[in-house]
Amino acid sequence: MKFKKPIHIGIFFALIWVILRMIIYMMDVEYRVEIGMGLNLLFLPVILLLAMMNVRNNAEKVLTYLDFLKAGMRASAIYALLVCAFLFLYYGKIDQAYLDDAIAERIEALEDGIQEEGGWESY
């Protein structure tokens, strides 16, 4: 796929991430945080590299490594901002029960750990 600007790469991958997240939600599959983190860890380096390649292929003058890096970081920053904005809206409006359930699980695990012998000292 050919992009005119490196920023479009970040937008494209953010849309892919949002679509995958909504597919998981609509299929009513149990969501694990590791899935989202794994996708982010996969997408960010890919965005960085594709943006750098895009700048190199479209360059009309000789560019330094810093120019390549700035283009890649711009695309990655756009991706990160769009995903963060989506997550803010997602957990605030779409799946409000997820955070309540996650907090309840953590509190229960903490209480179970404290009640065991020597549990309080370990915390």
C-alpha positions, -999 to 999 in steps of 0.1 A, spaced: 0 0 0 14 34 -9 10 64 14 15 100 5 27 111 39 42 91 68 15 103 91 -11 84 70 8 52 80 1 59 117 -36 66 109 -39 34 89 -25 12 116 -46 30 143 -77 22 123 -66 -14 120 -61 -16 157 -95 0 164 -113 -24 140 -96 -54 156 -105 -43 191 -141 -37 181 -143 -72 164 -131 -87 196 -157 -68 215 -185 -77 191 -176 -114 191 -180 -113 229 -146 -129 233 -129 -125 267 -104 -97 262 -70 -99 276 -48 -68 280 -19 -88 265 -36 -89 231 -37 -51 228 -2 -48 241 10 -74 217 -6 -56 188 9 -23 199 44 -39 202 39 -53 167 25 -22 151 48 5 165 81 -8 150 63 -16 117 49 20 116 84 34 123 100 14 96 73 20 70 74 57 76 112 58 73 110 38 41 83 62 28 104 92 34 135 76 18 115 66 -13 99 100 -17 129 121 -8 139 148 -34 171 156 -16 197 138 6 183 133 41 200 125 73 191 97 97 175 123 120 151 132 92 141 95 88 137 91 126 116 123 129 92 110 102 89 76 119 84 91 153 57 115 139 38 85 124 42 65 156 30 94 178 -1 98 157 -8 61 161 -3 63 199 -25 94 202 -54 79 182 -52 46 201 -52 64 234 -82 86 224 -101 55 213 -93 36 245 -105 66 265 -138 66 247 -140 28 246 -137 23 283 -158 54 291 -187 47 268 -186 13 252 -173 -12 278 -177 5 311 -180 -28 331 -144 -39 321 -127 -15 345 -150 -23 374 -144 -60 369 -106 -56 366 -105 -35 398 -127 -61 417 -103 -89 406 -73 -70 417 -88 -62 451 -99 -98 456 -64 -110 447 -48 -85 471 -72 -96 499 -65 -133 493 -27 -126 494 -30 -106 527 -50 -133 544 -24 -160 538 3 -165 564 30 -139 560 9 -123 532 10 -88 547 48 -87 550 52 -96 514 33 -65 504 
